[in-house]
Amino acid sequence: GINAEYMGHLLSVYFFSLSIMATVLVLGAGLCCPPLVHYLDKKGYIVRVGSRTLDKAQSIVQGTQAAVALKINVEDEGDLLTLEEEIKKSNAVVSMLPYLFHVVPAKLSIKYGKHFLTTSYVSDAMKQLDEDAKAKGVVLINECGVDPGMDHMSAMRIIHNVQAKGGKIVSFRSYCGGLPAKDCNNNPFGYKFSWAPRGVLLAARNNATFLENGKQVVIPSKELFSKGYHKINVPGSGEYEAYPNRDSVSYISTYKVEGISTMIRGTLRNEGWCKVMQAMVDLDLLSLDDTPSLAGKKYSSLLAGALGSDDVKTALAQNLGVGVDHQIIQQFDFLGLFSDEPIPSGVTTKLDAISSAMLKRMQYAPGEKDLIVMKHEFVVAYGDKKEGINSTLVLEGVPNGPTSMSTTVATPVAIATHLVLSGQFVTPGIQTPIIPELYNPILDELERLGMKFEETFEAVV
């Protein structure tokens, strides 16, 4: 018969001829878009990048073979016709917009029978499109970034392997953090922002629910960084602080690990983060109460009010029971919270005052690198024999090139887009990468590109 290599060659020629005509519409031009656009462009797709700010889209398509920049604002009624025309012309649409803006392009994609992909969590609004998508044969892939995304894929590959060997998952702890690379970690918070800090501060106001040793635990937001605080060691990367995410329990059904006794998903930070965040919570600095009178006041007034003293530095040290040279005092000082600096105009909540101070001081400087750290810790049982499985990913960004965050958010959804358009994945309706048909090819390709999870096994007594 015809040899396999020749068949493989014919198939690749066939897939390439399919892709040469295929057009992908990418919506959004944020930090995570360039690796997506460049990956698809290299694969021979015609990529059209639509953003409400044309120059952002133009800077993303620079250096590509055939990508085109467009001005499309999905919030603007006047741009809806353009959006509709562009979707009609495309074979797939990838939305990298904030999740609230996915629904309009998703509905149009289904209307015209075009596949639709995002890196966001499946929202309730998205769930409602499942039946329509199935009826039209449209693939709706969500949660296909890093977290959510690569965390699901690497976890499910292990879980399915264990279950296929007759094993049972007893405990699963999963952590992820986007941090400054070690040699760029040069502020007292051990953290930097690539985008607005508001989201991180808002998340600090959530309760956390998880399962530990068979008991459901709820930690109220007021104690998230004290009661939730614990330490995690990541092989080859060092020790990190961890605290639990808002909802770990729903993942028991997502991952189909019913009967598990511990299920915790958490966030990783460098040393000193949890203590300062707990202090901010205790001092009510993350309040969202509308206070129009804040703008123009001194930053030190935020603490003066909470501590009942104008000598805020000394009063804070006394309040926290630490010396004035403690890391936590340095952190407050670094943010300018002891200073006469005025709170910017337009700021009407304490949380936004803190967010503004962080944005000013905690951004990545040109040429600095970030770091993605992800770790899964499993305890699995085969009969009465227990085994520990650890899976870790540690990836640094490229100086003056793509960040590790943008690469790990964008590449999985780029690979998924290729799988769909080359006919390798065609199951319609809402899909997330928790099934082997998606996670195997995506993880294999990520590994080929240098994003590999390292797995270690140990006996558990």
Backbone torsions as a table, in degrees:
resi	resn	phi	psi	omega
1	GLY	NA	179.3	178.6
2	ILE	-68.3	135.7	-177.2
3	ASN	-72.5	155.8	-172.5
4	ALA	-62.3	-37.9	-177.4
5	GLU	-62.0	-42.8	-179.9
6	TYR	-64.9	-41.0	176.3
7	MET	-60.2	-43.8	178.3
8	GLY	-58.6	-41.5	179.1
9	HIS	-62.6	-45.9	179.1
10	LEU	-60.0	-43.4	179.4
11	LEU	-61.4	-44.1	-177.2
12	SER	-67.0	-35.8	176.3
13	VAL	-64.0	-41.6	179.8
14	TYR	-63.6	-47.2	179.8
15	PHE	-63.3	-39.1	-178.4
16	PHE	-65.9	-38.9	-179.7
17	SER	-66.0	-32.3	174.9
18	LEU	-65.1	-48.0	-171.3
19	SER	-73.0	-24.7	-175.3
20	ILE	-63.3	-28.0	-179.5
21	MET	-95.2	-12.0	-171.0
22	ALA	-78.0	138.7	179.7
23	THR	-115.5	134.8	177.0
24	VAL	-115.9	127.0	174.8
25	LEU	-95.6	119.8	176.5
26	VAL	-104.2	123.9	179.1
27	LEU	-102.5	126.6	-177.0
28	GLY	108.3	152.7	179.3
29	ALA	-141.9	37.1	-179.2
30	GLY	-76.8	-171.5	-175.1
31	LEU	-60.2	-27.0	-174.3
32	CYS	-91.8	1.1	-176.4
33	CYS	-79.7	-38.0	-173.1
34	PRO	-54.7	-46.7	-178.8
35	PRO	-62.3	-30.8	178.2
36	LEU	-66.3	-50.6	-177.4
37	VAL	-63.2	-43.8	-176.9
38	HIS	-68.7	-37.1	178.8
39	TYR	-62.5	-48.8	-177.4
40	LEU	-69.1	-36.2	177.8
41	ASP	-61.4	-43.9	178.8
42	LYS	-64.1	-29.0	180.0
43	LYS	-78.3	-3.1	177.1
44	GLY	95.1	8.7	176.8
45	TYR	-82.7	153.9	171.8
46	ILE	-91.4	114.1	-175.9
47	VAL	-104.8	128.5	177.2
48	ARG	-115.5	120.8	-173.5
49	VAL	-104.8	115.8	-178.8
50	GLY	-106.3	123.0	179.3
51	SER	-138.3	154.7	178.5
52	ARG	-71.5	-20.2	174.4
53	THR	-113.1	108.9	-172.9
54	LEU	-57.9	-40.1	-175.4
55	ASP	-66.1	-28.1	175.2
56	LYS	-65.0	-45.4	178.6
57	ALA	-62.9	-39.1	-179.4
58	GLN	-64.6	-39.1	-178.3
59	SER	-69.1	-28.3	179.7
60	ILE	-72.9	-36.2	-176.6
61	VAL	-83.2	-6.5	176.1
62	GLN	-58.3	135.7	176.1
63	GLY	81.9	5.0	176.3
64	THR	-94.2	167.9	179.9
65	GLN	-78.8	-41.9	-170.4
66	ALA	-145.6	10.2	-176.7
67	ALA	-73.1	147.9	-175.4
68	VAL	-124.6	140.6	177.9
69	ALA	-98.1	138.9	179.8
70	LEU	-133.1	154.3	173.0
71	LYS	-98.3	110.3	175.5
72	ILE	-137.1	122.1	174.7
73	ASN	-111.7	107.9	-174.8
74	VAL	-67.3	-14.9	178.5
75	GLU	-85.0	-12.3	-173.9
76	ASP	-97.7	117.5	179.4
77	GLU	-50.4	-40.0	-176.7
78	GLY	-63.8	-21.4	-179.1
79	ASP	-94.7	-3.0	-175.2
80	LEU	-65.0	-34.7	177.5
81	LEU	-64.8	-42.7	177.6
82	THR	-60.4	-45.6	179.9
83	LEU	-58.1	-45.8	-178.8
84	GLU	-62.5	-44.1	179.0
85	GLU	-61.4	-43.0	-178.7
86	GLU	-65.9	-39.5	179.0
87	ILE	-65.7	-41.2	177.4
88	LYS	-56.1	-39.4	-176.7
89	LYS	-75.9	-15.9	-171.4
90	SER	-94.2	165.7	171.6
91	ASN	-101.9	-24.9	176.6
92	ALA	-151.3	154.2	178.7
93	VAL	-124.6	129.6	174.8
94	VAL	-114.9	117.4	179.1
95	SER	-98.2	118.2	176.1
96	MET	-108.3	21.1	178.3
97	LEU	-80.3	166.0	172.1
98	PRO	-57.0	146.6	-167.3
99	TYR	-56.5	-28.6	-179.2
100	LEU	-62.7	-22.6	-175.3
101	PHE	-96.5	4.6	-178.8
102	HIS	-71.9	-30.8	-165.8
103	VAL	-63.8	-43.4	-178.3
104	VAL	-60.2	-54.4	177.7
105	PRO	-64.8	-31.1	179.8
106	ALA	-64.5	-43.9	179.7
107	LYS	-62.8	-42.3	179.0
108	LEU	-65.8	-38.2	179.3
109	SER	-61.5	-43.3	-180.0
110	ILE	-65.6	-42.5	179.9
111	LYS	-53.4	-41.4	-176.3
112	TYR	-100.5	10.7	176.0
113	GLY	69.0	34.8	-179.6
114	LYS	-107.3	139.4	179.8
115	HIS	-68.7	149.8	-173.4
116	PHE	-136.2	130.2	-176.1
117	LEU	-132.8	144.4	174.9
118	THR	-143.3	169.5	175.0
119	THR	-103.8	3.3	-173.4
120	SER	-86.9	160.9	172.1
121	TYR	-58.8	149.9	175.9
122	VAL	-68.8	113.2	-179.5
123	SER	-86.6	166.2	177.6
124	ASP	-60.8	-38.6	179.9
125	ALA	-63.2	-36.6	179.0
126	MET	-69.4	-41.0	179.5
127	LYS	-54.5	-35.1	-177.0
128	GLN	-70.5	-11.2	-178.9
129	LEU	-94.7	-2.7	-173.2
130	ASP	-57.9	-50.5	-176.5
131	GLU	-62.3	-45.5	179.7
132	ASP	-60.0	-42.5	-178.8
133	ALA	-62.8	-44.2	179.7
134	LYS	-61.3	-42.3	-178.7
135	ALA	-62.2	-31.6	-177.6
136	LYS	-95.0	-1.4	-177.9
137	GLY	70.7	26.9	-177.5
138	VAL	-96.4	130.2	175.7
139	VAL	-84.4	126.4	178.5
140	LEU	-116.2	91.6	-177.8
141	ILE	-92.9	128.2	177.6
142	ASN	-124.8	171.4	173.6
143	GLU	57.4	38.3	-174.4
144	CYS	-114.6	50.0	176.1
145	GLY	-117.9	-128.4	179.0
146	VAL	-101.7	-53.0	-179.9
147	ASP	-144.2	89.2	12.8
148	PRO	-85.0	149.2	177.0
149	GLY	147.0	-93.2	-177.8
150	MET	-61.0	-29.5	177.0
151	ASP	-62.9	-45.7	176.9
152	HIS	-59.3	-47.0	-170.8
153	MET	-65.2	-48.6	-177.5
154	SER	-66.5	-35.7	178.6
155	ALA	-68.2	-47.2	-175.9
156	MET	-66.3	-33.7	178.5
157	ARG	-62.0	-42.6	178.5
158	ILE	-68.2	-47.8	-177.9
159	ILE	-58.5	-47.7	-179.6
160	HIS	-64.5	-38.3	177.1
161	ASN	-60.3	-46.8	-178.8
162	VAL	-63.2	-46.1	-178.5
163	GLN	-65.1	-35.4	179.1
164	ALA	-66.2	-25.9	179.0
165	LYS	-92.0	10.5	178.0
166	GLY	83.7	12.2	-178.7
167	GLY	-90.1	170.5	-178.6
168	LYS	-130.4	138.5	177.7
169	ILE	-82.5	120.8	-178.8
170	VAL	-93.9	-41.2	-174.7
171	SER	-147.1	140.0	178.1
172	PHE	-142.5	117.5	173.7
173	ARG	-118.0	130.6	-175.2
174	SER	-132.4	128.6	-174.9
175	TYR	-129.8	146.1	176.1
176	CYS	-147.1	140.9	175.7
177	GLY	-147.4	141.6	171.0
178	GLY	-108.3	117.5	-169.3
179	LEU	-134.8	169.3	170.7
180	PRO	-70.4	144.6	173.7
181	ALA	-59.7	153.4	-174.3
182	LYS	-50.2	-44.9	-175.3
183	ASP	-80.4	-1.0	175.8
184	CYS	-116.4	11.5	-176.7
185	ASN	-90.2	81.6	-167.9
186	ASN	-126.5	27.5	169.4
187	ASN	-128.4	160.4	-172.2
188	PRO	-68.1	-10.3	177.3
189	PHE	-86.0	-18.2	-176.4
190	GLY	64.7	28.6	-174.9
191	TYR	-150.6	147.7	175.3
192	LYS	-140.2	158.6	-177.3
193	PHE	-112.3	138.5	170.0
194	SER	-96.6	-16.9	177.7
195	TRP	-142.6	-173.4	-172.2
196	ALA	-58.5	134.6	-179.2
197	PRO	-69.2	-10.2	-171.7
198	ARG	-56.2	-41.9	-178.4
199	GLY	-60.9	-41.8	179.6
200	VAL	-64.7	-40.8	-179.6
201	LEU	-70.3	-37.2	177.3
202	LEU	-63.8	-39.7	-179.7
203	ALA	-64.0	-25.4	179.6
204	ALA	-71.8	-8.9	179.8
205	ARG	-96.2	1.5	-178.2
206	ASN	-86.1	147.7	165.4
207	ASN	-71.8	163.0	175.3
208	ALA	-124.1	134.1	178.1
209	THR	-124.1	128.8	179.0
210	PHE	-150.9	173.7	179.5
211	LEU	-114.5	127.1	179.0
212	GLU	-136.7	123.4	-179.0
213	ASN	49.5	45.5	175.1
214	GLY	82.0	-5.0	-179.0
215	LYS	-111.0	137.4	174.1
216	GLN	-80.2	128.3	-177.9
217	VAL	-115.4	133.1	173.6
218	VAL	-118.7	120.5	176.6
219	ILE	-105.4	117.6	179.5
220	PRO	-66.1	151.4	-175.4
221	SER	-54.7	-32.4	-178.1
222	LYS	-63.2	-19.3	-177.8
223	GLU	-121.5	11.1	-174.8
224	LEU	-53.6	-42.8	-172.6
225	PHE	-91.8	-3.0	174.7
226	SER	-105.4	-61.4	-180.0
227	LYS	-70.4	-30.4	-177.4
228	GLY	-84.2	-13.4	-173.8
229	TYR	-69.1	131.0	169.7
230	HIS	-152.5	171.8	-176.9
231	LYS	-110.7	148.6	-178.6
232	ILE	-133.1	134.7	175.6
233	ASN	-100.7	127.8	178.9
234	VAL	-111.6	114.1	-177.5
235	PRO	-52.4	131.6	177.8
236	GLY	77.7	1.8	-179.5
237	SER	-133.7	-26.3	175.2
238	GLY	113.6	-163.6	-174.8
239	GLU	-98.6	139.6	-179.9
240	TYR	-131.7	157.2	169.0
241	GLU	-84.9	149.6	177.5
242	ALA	-137.7	149.6	171.8
243	TYR	-145.2	152.3	-171.2
244	PRO	-75.1	147.0	175.7
245	ASN	-76.5	172.9	-173.4
246	ARG	-58.5	-47.5	-173.4
247	ASP	-139.2	106.8	175.9
248	SER	-97.3	-23.8	-169.8
249	VAL	-67.2	-36.2	-177.6
250	SER	-64.1	-19.0	-179.2
251	TYR	-72.6	-15.2	178.2
252	ILE	-61.9	-43.1	178.4
253	SER	-79.3	-34.8	177.4
254	THR	-57.0	-47.1	-176.7
255	TYR	-89.1	-0.5	-179.5
256	LYS	53.2	53.0	178.4
257	VAL	-119.7	44.8	178.6
258	GLU	-55.1	143.1	-179.5
259	GLY	89.9	-3.3	177.0
260	ILE	-65.7	149.1	-178.8
261	SER	-101.2	-23.0	177.5
262	THR	-134.0	126.4	177.0
263	MET	-140.4	105.4	-177.8
264	ILE	-131.6	126.4	170.9
265	ARG	-113.2	134.1	-175.5
266	GLY	-142.9	175.3	-178.5
267	THR	-112.3	140.2	178.8
268	LEU	-100.7	139.8	174.5
269	ARG	-140.7	164.3	174.9
270	ASN	-77.0	165.4	-175.0
271	GLU	-58.7	134.2	176.7
272	GLY	103.3	-12.0	-177.5
273	TRP	-69.0	-48.7	-173.0
274	CYS	-63.5	-39.2	-176.9
275	LYS	-65.5	-43.1	-178.0
276	VAL	-72.1	-35.6	178.1
277	MET	-66.8	-39.3	177.9
278	GLN	-62.9	-40.1	178.3
279	ALA	-62.8	-41.4	179.1
280	MET	-63.6	-40.2	177.9
281	VAL	-63.9	-46.5	-178.6
282	ASP	-61.1	-35.0	-178.5
283	LEU	-89.0	6.9	177.1
284	ASP	62.6	30.0	-178.4
285	LEU	-81.0	-8.5	178.6
286	LEU	-105.1	23.7	-179.9
287	SER	-68.7	142.9	175.7
288	LEU	-105.2	11.7	177.3
289	ASP	-60.6	132.2	-177.4
290	ASP	-72.4	115.1	-177.1
291	THR	-131.3	82.3	-175.6
292	PRO	-58.6	-22.4	-176.3
293	SER	-74.9	-5.6	-177.2
294	LEU	-63.6	-45.0	-172.8
295	ALA	-55.5	131.4	178.0
296	GLY	92.2	-20.4	175.4
297	LYS	-70.2	161.7	176.6
298	LYS	-71.6	147.8	175.0
299	TYR	-59.2	-35.3	-178.3
300	SER	-63.3	-20.9	-179.1
301	SER	-67.1	-25.5	177.6
302	LEU	-59.3	-42.9	-178.8
303	LEU	-82.5	-35.7	-178.7
304	ALA	-56.5	-42.5	178.9
305	GLY	-64.0	-44.7	-176.0
306	ALA	-71.5	-33.3	-173.7
307	LEU	-99.2	-12.2	179.9
308	GLY	66.8	33.1	179.5
309	SER	-153.8	147.2	178.0
310	ASP	-86.4	-20.7	174.8
311	ASP	-83.7	73.8	-166.4
312	VAL	-64.9	-34.6	-177.1
313	LYS	-63.9	-50.8	179.6
314	THR	-63.7	-43.7	-178.2
315	ALA	-62.4	-39.4	179.9
316	LEU	-66.4	-44.6	179.5
317	ALA	-59.0	-42.9	178.8
318	GLN	-65.0	-44.7	-179.6
319	ASN	-58.1	-38.8	-176.7
320	LEU	-91.3	-7.6	-179.5
321	GLY	68.0	37.9	178.2
322	VAL	-129.4	166.5	175.7
323	GLY	-75.6	161.6	-176.6
324	VAL	-70.6	-8.7	178.6
325	ASP	-103.8	10.1	179.9
326	HIS	-65.0	151.3	180.0
327	GLN	-50.6	-39.8	-175.0
328	ILE	-67.8	-33.3	176.4
329	ILE	-70.7	-39.0	176.7
330	GLN	-61.4	-37.7	179.8
331	GLN	-64.6	-46.6	178.0
332	PHE	-62.2	-41.6	-179.7
333	ASP	-62.8	-45.4	-179.5
334	PHE	-56.9	-36.0	179.7
335	LEU	-79.4	-5.8	-179.5
336	GLY	80.6	21.6	-175.5
337	LEU	-79.9	-5.8	173.6
338	PHE	-102.1	2.2	-167.3
339	SER	-98.3	172.6	177.3
340	ASP	-88.9	3.2	-179.6
341	GLU	-54.6	134.2	-178.8
342	PRO	-77.8	143.7	173.5
343	ILE	-69.5	130.2	-172.8
344	PRO	-59.7	152.6	178.0
345	SER	-66.9	150.4	-178.9
346	GLY	91.0	-15.4	178.1
347	VAL	-82.4	123.5	-177.0
348	THR	-123.0	2.4	175.7
349	THR	-134.0	155.2	178.0
350	LYS	-62.1	-39.8	179.8
351	LEU	-57.4	-42.5	-179.2
352	ASP	-71.7	-28.5	174.7
353	ALA	-65.1	-42.9	177.6
354	ILE	-66.3	-43.7	179.5
355	SER	-57.6	-43.6	-179.8
356	SER	-64.3	-41.8	178.6
357	ALA	-64.9	-38.4	179.3
358	MET	-68.3	-43.6	-177.6
359	LEU	-60.0	-37.0	-177.6
360	LYS	-68.3	-32.8	-170.0
361	ARG	-113.2	-14.4	-169.1
362	MET	-120.0	34.9	176.6
363	GLN	-94.7	157.9	173.8
364	TYR	-69.5	132.2	174.7
365	ALA	-80.9	158.6	178.4
366	PRO	-53.4	136.0	177.1
367	GLY	85.8	-7.4	178.1
368	GLU	-80.7	151.8	-176.3
369	LYS	-110.3	150.4	172.5
370	ASP	-106.3	-177.9	-172.5
371	LEU	-147.2	133.0	171.1
372	ILE	-107.9	128.7	176.6
373	VAL	-124.5	124.9	177.2
374	MET	-132.5	137.0	178.2
375	LYS	-142.4	130.3	171.1
376	HIS	-107.5	134.6	173.9
377	GLU	-121.6	112.9	178.4
378	PHE	-109.0	144.7	159.8
379	VAL	-116.8	125.0	-178.1
380	VAL	-123.5	154.5	-179.3
381	ALA	-124.3	132.5	169.7
382	TYR	-113.6	99.3	-172.1
383	GLY	63.0	-125.6	179.3
384	ASP	-99.8	11.8	177.6
385	LYS	-99.2	126.7	-178.7
386	LYS	-106.9	148.9	-180.0
387	GLU	-138.0	141.7	173.7
388	GLY	-99.0	134.6	176.0
389	ILE	-125.1	123.6	175.1
390	ASN	-113.3	136.7	177.6
391	SER	-130.4	122.8	-176.8
392	THR	-129.5	146.7	173.2
393	LEU	-128.7	124.3	176.2
394	VAL	-129.0	119.1	-173.8
395	LEU	-138.6	127.8	177.6
396	GLU	-96.2	149.3	174.3
397	GLY	-73.6	173.9	-179.9
398	VAL	-101.8	126.3	179.3
399	PRO	-56.0	129.0	-178.0
400	ASN	61.7	7.3	177.4
401	GLY	-118.1	-157.3	-178.8
402	PRO	-66.2	142.3	175.8
403	THR	-74.4	160.0	176.8
404	SER	-65.9	-32.9	178.0
405	MET	-61.6	-49.7	-177.7
406	SER	-66.4	-37.3	-179.3
407	THR	-65.5	-42.6	-176.8
408	THR	-79.3	-22.6	174.7
409	VAL	-77.2	-44.2	-168.8
410	ALA	-85.6	-34.2	-172.2
411	THR	-66.6	-43.7	179.7
412	PRO	-59.0	-40.7	-178.8
413	VAL	-72.6	-29.0	175.3
414	ALA	-66.1	-44.1	179.0
415	ILE	-63.6	-42.8	179.9
416	ALA	-61.3	-39.3	178.7
417	THR	-60.6	-43.6	178.5
418	HIS	-64.6	-40.9	179.3
419	LEU	-59.8	-41.5	-178.2
420	VAL	-69.9	-47.2	-174.6
421	LEU	-73.9	-21.0	178.1
422	SER	-94.1	8.7	175.1
423	GLY	77.0	12.1	-178.7
424	GLN	-85.8	-18.7	173.7
425	PHE	-137.4	117.6	-172.4
426	VAL	-130.2	7.6	-177.0
427	THR	-69.4	117.1	-174.9
428	PRO	-76.4	169.7	178.8
429	GLY	91.4	-174.3	-177.4
430	ILE	-71.7	127.0	179.6
431	GLN	-132.5	142.6	168.2
432	THR	-125.5	159.1	-171.5
433	PRO	-78.8	49.9	177.3
434	ILE	-104.4	8.6	179.4
435	ILE	-113.5	145.4	-175.1
436	PRO	-57.8	-31.4	-179.1
437	GLU	-62.5	-23.8	175.4
438	LEU	-102.4	-48.5	-171.4
439	TYR	-69.4	-32.8	-179.6
440	ASN	-63.5	-55.9	-179.6
441	PRO	-64.1	-33.7	-178.7
442	ILE	-70.2	-46.9	179.0
443	LEU	-62.6	-37.9	179.7
444	ASP	-63.4	-43.3	180.0
445	GLU	-70.1	-39.1	176.9
446	LEU	-59.6	-41.1	179.7
447	GLU	-63.2	-41.4	178.0
448	ARG	-60.4	-30.2	-178.6
449	LEU	-91.0	5.6	175.5
450	GLY	95.0	11.5	177.9
451	MET	-109.6	85.4	-171.6
452	LYS	-117.1	133.9	173.4
453	PHE	-81.8	129.6	176.9
454	GLU	-94.7	127.8	-178.2
455	GLU	-111.4	137.1	174.7
456	THR	-128.7	149.4	-177.7
457	PHE	-124.0	143.0	175.9
458	GLU	-148.3	149.1	176.9
459	ALA	-72.7	141.6	177.2
460	VAL	-113.3	125.3	-179.0
461	VAL	-86.9	NA	NA
